[in-house]
Amino acid sequence: MAKLDFLYDLPIGQKGEANIAKHLNESYGYEIISFNDNNTHDFILSINNTHKTVEVKTDVYCIPPTKITLPSGAIVNVKGRDTGNLFIETECRGKLSGINTSKSDIYIYYYPLLNEAWAIPTKKLKRLLKENNFELKENAGDENSNTKGYVIPKNKFMSEFKVMAINIPWENQ
């Protein structure tokens, strides 16, 4: 997320959910049934008349490299920022959270500034976490949140996910 501050990041997450729902509707024709405001899932969609629940995690920390033209006309290369990992939250403030509380059918990790999303069936993600010795990162969230989660190297495990190009403009909050 952006600032590791839940109240600041909440609208960013909600915007990510809306963008992913829009993409799934416009690109695949999936009907969005409803949005949800608890930790079990973010929205329900209909795929071939079957309802599926979706969890979306939005990560605006990662940014692509870019070029900026200064008023003088000089062009400056700005380095991108990307850890190369997916962070799958498991616990926050001493309680199970993230993948441990999600009841979703589909788990999507969305990088709006990289214009991509990584989708995986939630059961498959849980199996992937169980069968691999991923690094467990602690103190990864807001100050004093004691957020814990697994770090999945994207390049090594890309084949486990459906990586989608998301071409919905992201305006900074």
C-alpha positions in Angstrom: 0.0 0.0 0.0 1.0 3.6 -0.1 1.7 4.9 3.3 1.3 1.9 5.6 -1.5 3.8 7.3 -4.8 1.9 7.2 -7.1 5.0 7.2 -5.1 6.6 4.4 -4.8 3.4 2.4 -8.4 2.3 2.7 -9.7 4.5 -0.1 -6.8 3.4 -2.3 -7.8 -0.3 -1.7 -11.4 0.5 -2.5 -10.4 2.3 -5.7 -8.3 -0.8 -6.6 -11.3 -3.0 -6.1 -13.5 -0.8 -8.3 -10.8 -0.8 -11.1 -10.4 -4.6 -11.0 -14.2 -5.1 -11.0 -14.5 -2.7 -14.0 -11.7 -4.6 -15.8 -13.2 -8.0 -15.2 -16.6 -6.7 -16.5 -15.3 -4.8 -19.5 -12.6 -7.4 -20.6 -14.3 -10.6 -19.8 -18.0 -9.7 -19.5 -18.3 -10.9 -15.9 -21.2 -9.3 -14.1 -20.5 -7.6 -10.8 -23.1 -8.7 -8.4 -22.2 -6.8 -5.2 -19.4 -5.2 -3.2 -18.6 -6.2 0.4 -17.2 -4.3 3.3 -15.7 -7.0 5.5 -12.6 -9.2 5.6 -14.1 -12.3 3.8 -14.0 -10.9 0.3 -14.3 -7.6 -1.7 -16.9 -8.3 -4.3 -19.0 -11.1 -6.0 -19.0 -11.6 -9.7 -20.8 -14.0 -12.0 -18.8 -16.2 -14.3 -21.0 -18.3 -16.6 -23.9 -17.9 -14.1 -21.7 -19.1 -11.2 -21.0 -16.6 -8.4 -17.4 -16.2 -7.4 -16.0 -14.1 -4.5 -13.0 -11.9 -5.2 -10.3 -10.5 -2.9 -8.2 -7.6 -4.2 -5.0 -6.3 -2.7 -3.8 -3.0 -4.2 -0.1 -2.1 -4.1 0.8 1.5 -5.1 4.4 1.2 -3.7 5.7 -0.2 -7.0 6.2 2.4 -9.8 7.6 2.1 -13.3 10.7 3.9 -14.4 9.9 7.1 -16.2 11.4 10.2 -17.9 10.7 13.7 -16.8 11.3 16.8 -18.9 12.5 19.7 -16.8 11.5 23.3 -17.6 15.0 23.8 -19.0 14.3 21.0 -21.5 16.7 18.6 -19.9 15.4 15.0 -19.6 15.8 13.2 -16.4 15.5 9.4 -16.0 13.6 8.5 -12.8 14.3 5.1 -11.4 11.3 2.8 -10.8 10.5 1.1 -7.5 9.6 -2.5 -7.3 10.6 -5.1 -4.7 10.0 -7.9 -7.2 7.7 -9.6 -4.6 4.1 -10.1 -3.8 3.3 -9.6 0.0 0.6 -11.9 1.2 -0.6 -10.7 4.6 -1.3 -13.3 7.3 -1.7 -11.4 10.6 -2.2 -7.8 11.8 -2.5 -6.4 15.3 -2.3 -9.9 16.8 -5.2 -11.3 14.8 -5.4 -13.4 11.7 -5.9 -11.3 8.6 -5.4 -11.3 4.8 -5.2 -14.7 3.3 -6.1 -16.3 6.7 -9.5 -14.6 6.9 -10.3 -14.3 3.2 -13.2 -16.6 2.1 -12.7 -15.5 -1.5 -12.6 -17.9 -4.5 -10.1 -15.6 -6.4 -7.3 -13.6 -4.9 -6.0 -10.7 -7.0 -2.8 -8.6 -6.3 -3.2 -5.3 -8.2 -0.3 -3.0 -9.2 -2.1 0.0 -10.7 1.0 2.0 -11.4 2.5 -0.9 -13.3 -0.8 -1.6 -15.1 -1.0 -5.2 -14.1 -2.8 -7.6 -11.8 -1.8 -11.1 -10.6 -4.8 -13.4 -10.1 -4.9 -16.9 -8.6 -7.6 -19.1 -7.1 -7.4 -18.6 -3.3 -7.2 -22.3 -2.6 -4.2 -22.6 -5.0 -2.5 -19.6 -3.3 -3.0 -21.2 0.2 -1.5 -24.4 -1.2 1.4 -22.5 -2.7 2.1 -20.9 0.7 1.9 -24.2 2.5 4.2 -26.1 0.0 7.0 -23.5 -0.2 9.3 -22.0 2.4 8.6 -18.3 1.6 10.2 -15.7 3.8 7.8 -14.6 6.6 8.2 -10.8 7.0 7.2 -9.2 10.3 6.5 -5.6 11.2 5.6 -4.9 7.5 2.5 -2.7 8.0 1.7 0.5 9.8 3.6 1.4 12.9 2.7 -0.8 15.8 0.5 -3.0 13.6 2.8 -6.0 13.9 1.7 -7.0 10.3 3.1 -10.3 9.2 3.0 -11.9 5.8 4.8 -14.1 3.2 7.0 -12.7 0.5 6.6 -14.5 -2.9 9.2 -13.7 -5.6 7.2 -12.7 -8.6 9.5 -13.9 -11.3 10.0 -17.3 -9.8 6.3 -18.0 -9.3 4.7 -16.1 -12.2 3.5 -19.3 -13.9 1.2 -19.9 -10.9 -0.7 -16.7 -11.6 -2.8 -15.3 -14.4 -1.0 -11.9 -15.0 -3.4 -9.4 -16.6 -2.7 -6.1 -18.2 -4.9 -3.4 -16.6 -5.3 -0.3 -18.8 -7.4 1.8 -16.4 -5.7 5.2 -15.6 -4.8 5.6 -12.0 -5.0 9.1 -10.6 -3.0 9.7 -7.5 -4.9 10.2 -4.3 
